Amino acid sequence: MGKQNWKPGNMVYPLPAVLVSCGHTPEEYNLITIAWTGTICSDPPMCYISVRPGRHSYDIIKRTGEFVINLTTEEMANVTDWCGVRSGRDYDKFKETGLTPAEAWVVKCPIVEEAPVSIECRVTEIKPLGSHDMFMAEVVNVIADDRFIDPETDAFSLIRSKPIAYSHGHYYSLGKEIGRFGYSVMKPKTKKRLARKGKKPASGKN
């Protein structure tokens, strides 16, 4: 079995395919599909999106200093892709896709009503990097859809929403669970307790 050397490139996959909403007035509301996004800090909670300066949303986010990361689902896959290949300069993306702009709790940008999770963000720093600028932001509020909250346990199950991921030009649904955080060092008694509750500590023989 051999290995190949390739020229430097972005091969950190898979990534979430999210819809970022921006704008402070209905006339400028826009959606942009982003895969260059992720967590950068837990306390305070911070995340980032990287946007090309030529994108329509770039100037809106830079001017307002706010955006919302809306997680997407299998049901939203088609509109997620469409928002990535069409420009807000030419289309009202909410109108064209049928997605619903709803009021956020903290920021003035809209959330996407159909998203299972909407993460309200306030920009703290913009870092020019080259092809993209990184918008580093503090998470100021998270909105979760009641449809995916267990009324008995009050636990949120994102996997029930059937989230999608982006990998090297393709969209994918997520596969089966193979374990949970810490399962490799979990004590047998804990595994049995989780099994009795119907939770999977790991796959295979565990």
GROMACS elastic network, one bead per residue, 0.5 to 0.9 nm:
[ bonds ]
;  ai    aj funct       b0    kb
    6     9     6  0.80615   500
    8    11     6  0.88365   500
   10    13     6  0.82698   500
   10   168     6  0.88178   500
   11    14     6  0.85914   500
   11   167     6  0.86326   500
   11   168     6  0.74494   500
   12    15     6  0.75775   500
   12   167     6  0.85047   500
   12   168     6  0.89388   500
   13   165     6  0.88173   500
   13   166     6  0.73190   500
   13   167     6  0.52512   500
   13   168     6  0.69576   500
   14   165     6  0.60544   500
   14   166     6  0.54880   500
   14   168     6  0.76880   500
   14   172     6  0.88018   500
   15    35     6  0.59878   500
   15    36     6  0.75109   500
   15    37     6  0.77635   500
   15    38     6  0.82976   500
   15   164     6  0.89228   500
   15   165     6  0.54874   500
   15   166     6  0.51594   500
   15   167     6  0.64017   500
   16    34     6  0.81524   500
   16    35     6  0.57473   500
   16    36     6  0.82281   500
   16    37     6  0.74423   500
   16    38     6  0.81363   500
   16    71     6  0.77060   500
   16    72     6  0.82062   500
   16   163     6  0.83387   500
   16   164     6  0.67001   500
   16   166     6  0.58366   500
   16   167     6  0.87389   500
   17    33     6  0.68200   500
   17    34     6  0.59480   500
   17    36     6  0.84482   500
   17    37     6  0.85470   500
   17    71     6  0.72759   500
   17    72     6  0.66785   500
   17    73     6  0.89779   500
   17    77     6  0.88241   500
   17    80     6  0.75929   500
   17    81     6  0.87928   500
   17   163     6  0.88224   500
   17   164     6  0.65735   500
   17   165     6  0.54444   500
   17   166     6  0.55093   500
   17   171     6  0.79022   500
   18    32     6  0.82707   500
   18    33     6  0.57287   500
   18    34     6  0.53904   500
   18    35     6  0.63731   500
   18    37     6  0.81948   500
   18    69     6  0.63968   500
   18    70     6  0.56582   500
   18    72     6  0.56822   500
   18    80     6  0.74201   500
   18   164     6  0.88098   500
   18   165     6  0.87455   500
   19    31     6  0.61873   500
   19    32     6  0.56537   500
   19    34     6  0.62795   500
   19    35     6  0.89020   500
   19    68     6  0.81780   500
   19    69     6  0.60829   500
   19    70     6  0.50697   500
   19    71     6  0.65312   500
   19    72     6  0.69008   500
   19    80     6  0.65308   500
   19    83     6  0.78978   500
   19    84     6  0.86861   500
   19   112     6  0.81711   500
   19   115     6  0.87816   500
   20    30     6  0.81642   500
   20    31     6  0.55110   500
   20    32     6  0.52222   500
   20    33     6  0.62049   500
   20    34     6  0.67954   500
   20    49     6  0.87489   500
   20    57     6  0.88942   500
   20    67     6  0.66085   500
   20    68     6  0.54408   500
   20    70     6  0.58962   500
   20    71     6  0.86524   500
   20   111     6  0.86001   500
   20   112     6  0.88057   500
   21    29     6  0.71440   500
   21    30     6  0.56797   500
   21    32     6  0.66334   500
   21    33     6  0.89561   500
   21    57     6  0.85196   500
   21    67     6  0.58406   500
   21    68     6  0.51958   500
   21    69     6  0.67125   500
   21    70     6  0.73695   500
   21   101     6  0.87402   500
   21   109     6  0.66751   500
   21   110     6  0.63325   500
   21   111     6  0.63995   500
   21   112     6  0.73321   500
   22    28     6  0.79958   500
   22    29     6  0.57167   500
   22    30     6  0.54647   500
   22    31     6  0.65874   500
   22    32     6  0.84465   500
   22    57     6  0.70150   500
   22    60     6  0.67965   500
   22    61     6  0.63238   500
   22    64     6  0.83779   500
   22    66     6  0.69128   500
   22    68     6  0.65813   500
   22   108     6  0.84602   500
   22   109     6  0.50750   500
   22   110     6  0.66689   500
   22   111     6  0.84785   500
   23    26     6  0.74445   500
   23    27     6  0.82533   500
   23    28     6  0.53062   500
   23    30     6  0.63557   500
   23    57     6  0.82832   500
   23    60     6  0.60316   500
   23    61     6  0.71441   500
   23    64     6  0.71241   500
   23    66     6  0.80093   500
   23    67     6  0.76478   500
   23   108     6  0.74734   500
   23   109     6  0.52477   500
   23   110     6  0.74142   500
   24    27     6  0.84370   500
   24    28     6  0.68874   500
   24    29     6  0.67445   500
   24    60     6  0.86928   500
   24    64     6  0.73074   500
   24    66     6  0.88312   500
   24   107     6  0.86767   500
   24   108     6  0.53073   500
   24   109     6  0.52001   500
   24   110     6  0.77094   500
   25    28     6  0.55425   500
   25    29     6  0.61610   500
   25   108     6  0.81182   500
   25   109     6  0.78178   500
   25   110     6  0.88220   500
   26    29     6  0.51066   500
   26    30     6  0.87448   500
   26   101     6  0.87087   500
   26   110     6  0.86195   500
   27    30     6  0.88703   500
   27    92     6  0.87276   500
   28    60     6  0.80472   500
   28    88     6  0.87221   500
   28    92     6  0.86715   500
   29    60     6  0.89306   500
   29    88     6  0.86807   500
   29    92     6  0.79479   500
   29    93     6  0.83471   500
   29    94     6  0.79855   500
   29   101     6  0.83509   500
   29   109     6  0.74806   500
   29   110     6  0.73331   500
   30    56     6  0.83582   500
   30    57     6  0.67263   500
   30    60     6  0.86684   500
   30    88     6  0.60707   500
   30    92     6  0.71587   500
   30    93     6  0.63217   500
   30    94     6  0.72832   500
   30   110     6  0.89190   500
   31    57     6  0.74357   500
   31    83     6  0.64425   500
   31    84     6  0.84719   500
   31    87     6  0.89211   500
   31    88     6  0.73298   500
   31    92     6  0.88723   500
   31    93     6  0.63368   500
   31    94     6  0.74399   500
   32    55     6  0.85749   500
   32    56     6  0.84793   500
   32    57     6  0.67236   500
   32    80     6  0.84064   500
   32    83     6  0.57031   500
   32    84     6  0.58792   500
   32    85     6  0.89419   500
   32    86     6  0.87586   500
   32    87     6  0.82299   500
   32    88     6  0.81316   500
   32    93     6  0.88859   500
   33    80     6  0.61836   500
   33    81     6  0.70574   500
   33    82     6  0.83637   500
   33    83     6  0.57192   500
   33    85     6  0.83770   500
   34    37     6  0.67362   500
   34    49     6  0.72141   500
   34    50     6  0.77240   500
   34    51     6  0.78037   500
   34    69     6  0.89219   500
   34    84     6  0.74657   500
   35    38     6  0.85825   500
   35    49     6  0.80822   500
   35    50     6  0.84264   500
   35   165     6  0.85795   500
   35   166     6  0.68337   500
   36    48     6  0.81618   500
   36    49     6  0.58413   500
   36    50     6  0.54969   500
   36    51     6  0.79032   500
   37    47     6  0.73237   500
   37    48     6  0.54499   500
   37    50     6  0.65117   500
   38    46     6  0.88845   500
   38    47     6  0.55926   500
   38    48     6  0.57602   500
   38    49     6  0.70718   500
   39    42     6  0.76984   500
   39    45     6  0.80568   500
   39    46     6  0.62213   500
   39    48     6  0.66325   500
   40    45     6  0.79059   500
   40    46     6  0.55982   500
   40    47     6  0.50783   500
   40    48     6  0.69695   500
   40   136     6  0.83219   500
   41    44     6  0.64024   500
   41    45     6  0.54276   500
   41    47     6  0.67838   500
   41   138     6  0.89687   500
   42    46     6  0.64554   500
   42    47     6  0.88709   500
   43    46     6  0.75747   500
   44   138     6  0.71793   500
   44   139     6  0.79708   500
   45   137     6  0.87091   500
   45   138     6  0.60148   500
   45   139     6  0.54956   500
   45   140     6  0.81423   500
   46   121     6  0.82142   500
   46   136     6  0.72545   500
   46   137     6  0.55554   500
   46   139     6  0.54041   500
   46   140     6  0.89008   500
   47   121     6  0.80385   500
   47   135     6  0.84876   500
   47   136     6  0.61090   500
   47   137     6  0.55412   500
   47   138     6  0.65208   500
   47   139     6  0.69727   500
   48   121     6  0.89174   500
   48   123     6  0.86826   500
   48   134     6  0.65533   500
   48   135     6  0.54307   500
   48   137     6  0.57979   500
   48   138     6  0.85502   500
   49    69     6  0.87148   500
   49   133     6  0.83443   500
   49   134     6  0.58099   500
   49   135     6  0.53786   500
   49   136     6  0.69009   500
   49   137     6  0.83595   500
   50   132     6  0.56734   500
   50   133     6  0.53839   500
   50   135     6  0.60179   500
   50   136     6  0.85853   500
   51    54     6  0.83611   500
   51    55     6  0.71009   500
   51    57     6  0.82151   500
   51    58     6  0.63866   500
   51   131     6  0.83490   500
   51   132     6  0.50822   500
   51   133     6  0.54845   500
   51   134     6  0.65594   500
   51   135     6  0.76655   500
   52    55     6  0.56534   500
   52    58     6  0.69859   500
   52   130     6  0.87514   500
   52   131     6  0.60406   500
   52   133     6  0.62141   500
   52   134     6  0.89220   500
   53    56     6  0.81371   500
   53    57     6  0.86268   500
   53    58     6  0.56276   500
   53    59     6  0.75328   500
   53   131     6  0.78993   500
   53   132     6  0.65920   500
   53   133     6  0.68587   500
   54    57     6  0.85701   500
   54    58     6  0.69998   500
   54    59     6  0.85475   500
   55    58     6  0.53983   500
   55    59     6  0.78302   500
   55    87     6  0.75987   500
   55    88     6  0.86111   500
   56    59     6  0.64931   500
   56    60     6  0.72881   500
   56    87     6  0.65987   500
   56    88     6  0.59701   500
   56    89     6  0.62762   500
   57    60     6  0.51335   500
   57    61     6  0.61079   500
   57    62     6  0.84745   500
   57    87     6  0.88005   500
   57    88     6  0.74698   500
   58    61     6  0.54118   500
   58    62     6  0.60963   500
   58    63     6  0.85855   500
   58   133     6  0.89000   500
   59    63     6  0.59524   500
   59    64     6  0.84636   500
   60    63     6  0.52750   500
   60    64     6  0.60676   500
   60    65     6  0.80989   500
   60    66     6  0.86637   500
   61    64     6  0.52698   500
   61    65     6  0.53650   500
   61    66     6  0.57769   500
   61    67     6  0.63642   500
   61   123     6  0.83155   500
   61   135     6  0.86847   500
   62    65     6  0.53794   500
   62    66     6  0.78591   500
   62   123     6  0.82366   500
   62   126     6  0.81517   500
   62   135     6  0.84266   500
   63    66     6  0.84152   500
   64    67     6  0.82655   500
   64   108     6  0.88702   500
   64   109     6  0.89074   500
   64   123     6  0.87875   500
   65   121     6  0.86041   500
   65   122     6  0.59344   500
   65   123     6  0.50059   500
   65   124     6  0.79190   500
   65   137     6  0.88530   500
   66   107     6  0.66661   500
   66   108     6  0.76426   500
   66   109     6  0.68874   500
   66   120     6  0.78255   500
   66   121     6  0.57529   500
   66   123     6  0.57308   500
   66   137     6  0.82536   500
   67   107     6  0.76385   500
   67   108     6  0.84938   500
   67   109     6  0.60914   500
   67   110     6  0.83678   500
   67   111     6  0.89468   500
   67   119     6  0.85016   500
   67   120     6  0.63894   500
   67   121     6  0.53874   500
   67   122     6  0.66322   500
   67   123     6  0.78617   500
   67   137     6  0.88719   500
   68   104     6  0.86072   500
   68   107     6  0.82152   500
   68   109     6  0.67874   500
   68   110     6  0.73571   500
   68   111     6  0.63239   500
   68   112     6  0.86586   500
   68   118     6  0.63703   500
   68   119     6  0.53739   500
   68   121     6  0.56712   500
   68   122     6  0.85951   500
   69   111     6  0.81201   500
   69   117     6  0.81880   500
   69   118     6  0.56541   500
   69   120     6  0.65956   500
   69   121     6  0.75150   500
   70   111     6  0.69823   500
   70   112     6  0.64160   500
   70   114     6  0.89159   500
   70   115     6  0.57552   500
   70   116     6  0.76446   500
   70   117     6  0.58925   500
   70   119     6  0.63031   500
   70   120     6  0.87081   500
   71   115     6  0.57291   500
   71   116     6  0.63343   500
   71   117     6  0.55082   500
   71   118     6  0.64444   500
   71   119     6  0.82775   500
   71   163     6  0.73839   500
   71   164     6  0.85523   500
   72    75     6  0.80745   500
   72    76     6  0.59518   500
   72    77     6  0.71060   500
   72    80     6  0.73569   500
   72   114     6  0.84447   500
   72   115     6  0.58062   500
   72   116     6  0.71013   500
   72   117     6  0.81650   500
   72   161     6  0.85217   500
   72   162     6  0.84041   500
   72   163     6  0.57322   500
   72   164     6  0.63161   500
   72   165     6  0.86917   500
   73    76     6  0.50780   500
   73    77     6  0.62282   500
   73    80     6  0.88994   500
   73   115     6  0.74427   500
   73   116     6  0.77803   500
   73   161     6  0.61864   500
   73   162     6  0.52980   500
   73   164     6  0.53152   500
   73   165     6  0.88619   500
   73   173     6  0.82601   500
   74    77     6  0.50927   500
   74    78     6  0.83128   500
   74   161     6  0.80175   500
   74   162     6  0.57502   500
   74   163     6  0.60146   500
   74   164     6  0.58043   500
   74   172     6  0.83886   500
   74   173     6  0.66466   500
   75    78     6  0.76177   500
   75    79     6  0.87907   500
   75   161     6  0.88437   500
   75   162     6  0.80479   500
   75   163     6  0.88084   500
   76    79     6  0.56131   500
   76    80     6  0.59877   500
   76    81     6  0.87550   500
   76   114     6  0.81782   500
   76   115     6  0.82765   500
   76   164     6  0.87944   500
   77    80     6  0.50263   500
   77    81     6  0.62970   500
   77    82     6  0.86642   500
   77   164     6  0.73341   500
   77   171     6  0.77629   500
   78    81     6  0.53407   500
   78    82     6  0.62400   500
   78    83     6  0.87693   500
   79    83     6  0.60700   500
   79    84     6  0.86010   500
   79    97     6  0.59607   500
   79    98     6  0.87336   500
   79    99     6  0.83813   500
   80    83     6  0.53879   500
   80    84     6  0.66164   500
   81    84     6  0.51597   500
   81    85     6  0.66697   500
   81    86     6  0.89045   500
   81   171     6  0.87413   500
   82    85     6  0.54104   500
   82    86     6  0.61474   500
   82    93     6  0.88922   500
   82    97     6  0.81270   500
   83    86     6  0.54598   500
   83    87     6  0.73734   500
   83    88     6  0.84085   500
   83    93     6  0.68167   500
   83    97     6  0.82179   500
   84    87     6  0.77379   500
   86    89     6  0.86411   500
   86    90     6  0.76293   500
   86    91     6  0.73750   500
   86    93     6  0.83285   500
   87    90     6  0.56129   500
   87    91     6  0.63436   500
   87    92     6  0.88107   500
   87    93     6  0.82572   500
   88    92     6  0.61372   500
   88    93     6  0.64436   500
   89    92     6  0.80871   500
   90    93     6  0.89246   500
   91    94     6  0.86719   500
   91    95     6  0.82211   500
   91    96     6  0.71332   500
   92    95     6  0.54093   500
   92    96     6  0.60888   500
   92    97     6  0.85948   500
   93    96     6  0.50056   500
   93    97     6  0.58809   500
   93    98     6  0.80773   500
   93    99     6  0.80579   500
   94    97     6  0.54553   500
   94    98     6  0.57249   500
   94    99     6  0.51220   500
   94   100     6  0.64195   500
   94   101     6  0.69232   500
   94   112     6  0.88542   500
   95    98     6  0.52976   500
   95    99     6  0.70045   500
   95   100     6  0.82596   500
   96    99     6  0.80416   500
   97   100     6  0.88188   500
   99   112     6  0.66366   500
   99   113     6  0.72356   500
   99   114     6  0.68275   500
  100   110     6  0.89771   500
  100   111     6  0.81078   500
  100   112     6  0.57116   500
  100   113     6  0.53276   500
  100   114     6  0.68727   500
  101   109     6  0.89877   500
  101   110     6  0.53701   500
  101   111     6  0.56841   500
  101   112     6  0.51999   500
  101   113     6  0.61332   500
  101   114     6  0.89465   500
  102   109     6  0.88270   500
  102   110     6  0.52912   500
  102   111     6  0.52358   500
  102   112     6  0.62273   500
  102   113     6  0.57233   500
  103   106     6  0.89900   500
  103   107     6  0.86804   500
  103   108     6  0.75404   500
  103   109     6  0.73874   500
  103   110     6  0.51575   500
  103   111     6  0.62229   500
  103   112     6  0.88620   500
  103   113     6  0.87806   500
  104   107     6  0.59945   500
  104   108     6  0.65814   500
  104   109     6  0.66037   500
  104   110     6  0.56273   500
  104   111     6  0.57311   500
  104   118     6  0.86327   500
  104   120     6  0.74493   500
  104   141     6  0.87461   500
  104   143     6  0.81515   500
  105   108     6  0.80839   500
  105   120     6  0.81871   500
  105   141     6  0.72462   500
  105   142     6  0.87401   500
  105   143     6  0.82201   500
  106   109     6  0.87741   500
  106   120     6  0.71865   500
  106   121     6  0.89013   500
  106   140     6  0.69383   500
  106   141     6  0.66857   500
  107   110     6  0.80004   500
  107   120     6  0.64680   500
  107   121     6  0.73789   500
  107   122     6  0.75254   500
  107   140     6  0.80500   500
  107   141     6  0.85407   500
  109   120     6  0.83273   500
  110   113     6  0.87887   500
  111   114     6  0.87963   500
  111   115     6  0.80961   500
  111   118     6  0.62603   500
  111   119     6  0.83983   500
  111   120     6  0.81380   500
  111   143     6  0.88188   500
  112   115     6  0.55564   500
  112   116     6  0.89282   500
  112   117     6  0.88652   500
  112   118     6  0.72086   500
  113   116     6  0.81392   500
  113   118     6  0.84965   500
  113   145     6  0.86139   500
  114   117     6  0.88179   500
  114   145     6  0.84932   500
  115   118     6  0.65146   500
  115   144     6  0.84218   500
  115   145     6  0.74949   500
  115   161     6  0.89094   500
  116   143     6  0.82335   500
  116   144     6  0.59236   500
  116   145     6  0.50459   500
  116   146     6  0.84474   500
  116   147     6  0.81122   500
  116   148     6  0.75111   500
  116   158     6  0.72509   500
  116   161     6  0.65394   500
  116   163     6  0.86707   500
  117   142     6  0.70476   500
  117   143     6  0.56408   500
  117   145     6  0.63077   500
  117   158     6  0.81982   500
  118   141     6  0.84243   500
  118   142     6  0.58084   500
  118   143     6  0.50805   500
  118   144     6  0.66372   500
  118   145     6  0.86762   500
  119   139     6  0.66991   500
  119   140     6  0.78667   500
  119   141     6  0.61664   500
  119   143     6  0.64492   500
  119   144     6  0.87821   500
  120   138     6  0.84417   500
  120   139     6  0.57965   500
  120   140     6  0.56828   500
  120   141     6  0.51158   500
  120   142     6  0.60219   500
  120   143     6  0.79619   500
  121   137     6  0.57040   500
  121   138     6  0.55220   500
  121   140     6  0.56835   500
  121   141     6  0.73420   500
  121   142     6  0.89885   500
  122   136     6  0.83905   500
  122   137     6  0.51384   500
  122   138     6  0.53219   500
  122   139     6  0.65658   500
  122   140     6  0.67861   500
  123   126     6  0.75213   500
  123   135     6  0.62848   500
  123   136     6  0.57621   500
  123   138     6  0.64297   500
  123   139     6  0.89761   500
  124   135     6  0.76123   500
  124   136     6  0.57390   500
  124   137     6  0.50294   500
  124   138     6  0.66161   500
  125   134     6  0.80691   500
  125   135     6  0.60939   500
  125   136     6  0.52111   500
  125   137     6  0.69003   500
  126   133     6  0.65750   500
  126   134     6  0.55963   500
  126   136     6  0.61562   500
  126   137     6  0.88014   500
  127   132     6  0.88106   500
  127   133     6  0.54899   500
  127   134     6  0.50066   500
  127   135     6  0.66035   500
  127   136     6  0.77302   500
  128   131     6  0.83875   500
  128   132     6  0.67293   500
  128   134     6  0.64117   500
  128   135     6  0.88940   500
  129   132     6  0.58239   500
  129   133     6  0.54250   500
  129   134     6  0.70288   500
  130   133     6  0.68905   500
  137   140     6  0.89916   500
  139   142     6  0.75561   500
  144   147     6  0.86676   500
  144   148     6  0.79457   500
  144   149     6  0.82416   500
  144   156     6  0.79942   500
  145   148     6  0.60316   500
  145   149     6  0.72927   500
  145   156     6  0.87407   500
  146   149     6  0.52242   500
  146   150     6  0.83381   500
  146   151     6  0.88403   500
  146   156     6  0.83968   500
  147   150     6  0.81684   500
  147   161     6  0.85474   500
  148   155     6  0.83430   500
  148   156     6  0.57294   500
  148   157     6  0.54576   500
  148   158     6  0.66232   500
  148   159     6  0.86257   500
  148   160     6  0.64576   500
  148   161     6  0.68648   500
  149   152     6  0.87590   500
  149   153     6  0.81524   500
  149   154     6  0.57775   500
  149   155     6  0.54975   500
  149   157     6  0.62671   500
  149   158     6  0.87008   500
  150   153     6  0.55335   500
  150   154     6  0.50302   500
  150   155     6  0.54140   500
  150   156     6  0.64543   500
  150   157     6  0.76751   500
  151   154     6  0.52399   500
  151   155     6  0.77898   500
  152   155     6  0.81409   500
  153   156     6  0.87261   500
  157   160     6  0.56666   500
  157   161     6  0.76021   500
  158   161     6  0.55310   500
  158   162     6  0.73783   500
  158   163     6  0.73321   500
  159   162     6  0.53536   500
  159   163     6  0.64511   500
  159   174     6  0.82618   500
  160   163     6  0.80400   500
  162   173     6  0.68799   500
  162   174     6  0.71851   500
  163   172     6  0.87769   500
  163   173     6  0.64382   500
  163   174     6  0.67508   500
  164   171     6  0.66055   500
  164   172     6  0.55255   500
  164   174     6  0.63070   500
  165   170     6  0.83068   500
  165   171     6  0.56168   500
  165   172     6  0.51873   500
  165   173     6  0.63041   500
  165   174     6  0.70741   500
  166   169     6  0.67736   500
  166   170     6  0.56199   500
  166   172     6  0.62593   500
  166   173     6  0.89703   500
  167   170     6  0.52524   500
  167   171     6  0.63181   500
  167   172     6  0.74244   500
  168   171     6  0.85237   500
  172   175     6  0.88766   500
  174   177     6  0.86878   500
  175   178     6  0.88479   500
  177   180     6  0.78591   500
  177   200     6  0.78854   500
  177   202     6  0.77690   500
  177   203     6  0.74253   500
  178   200     6  0.80301   500
  178   201     6  0.80804   500
  178   202     6  0.53076   500
  178   204     6  0.80424   500
  179   182     6  0.83857   500
  179   183     6  0.62421   500
  179   184     6  0.84720   500
  179   200     6  0.66022   500
  179   201     6  0.52703   500
  179   203     6  0.59742   500
  180   183     6  0.56146   500
  180   184     6  0.87370   500
  180   200     6  0.75529   500
  180   201     6  0.57018   500
  180   202     6  0.64903   500
  181   184     6  0.81126   500
  181   201     6  0.85250   500
  182   185     6  0.57911   500
  182   186     6  0.61823   500
  182   201     6  0.86605   500
  183   187     6  0.84191   500
  183   191     6  0.81333   500
  183   201     6  0.57039   500
  183   202     6  0.62478   500
  184   187     6  0.88970   500
  184   201     6  0.88941   500
  184   202     6  0.81404   500
  186   189     6  0.83349   500
  186   190     6  0.64818   500
  186   191     6  0.67136   500
  186   201     6  0.82091   500
  187   190     6  0.53257   500
  187   191     6  0.64596   500
  187   192     6  0.88628   500
  188   191     6  0.50370   500
  188   192     6  0.62270   500
  188   193     6  0.86250   500
  189   192     6  0.51568   500
  189   193     6  0.62057   500
  189   194     6  0.87066   500
  190   193     6  0.50203   500
  190   194     6  0.61991   500
  190   195     6  0.85116   500
  190   201     6  0.86206   500
  191   194     6  0.51800   500
  191   195     6  0.60891   500
  191   196     6  0.86840   500
  191   199     6  0.88437   500
  191   200     6  0.80780   500
  191   201     6  0.58898   500
  191   202     6  0.84905   500
  191   206     6  0.78727   500
  192   196     6  0.62296   500
  192   197     6  0.87408   500
  192   201     6  0.87568   500
  193   196     6  0.52120   500
  193   197     6  0.65594   500
  193   198     6  0.88853   500
  193   199     6  0.87309   500
  194   197     6  0.50612   500
  194   198     6  0.63366   500
  194   199     6  0.51115   500
  194   200     6  0.67153   500
  194   201     6  0.66685   500
  195   199     6  0.53153   500
  195   200     6  0.61537   500
  195   201     6  0.73192   500
  196   199     6  0.74388   500
  197   200     6  0.88536   500
  200   203     6  0.71696   500
  200   206     6  0.86598   500
  201   206     6  0.73660   500
  202   205     6  0.82616   500
  202   206     6  0.57745   500
  203   206     6  0.59409   500
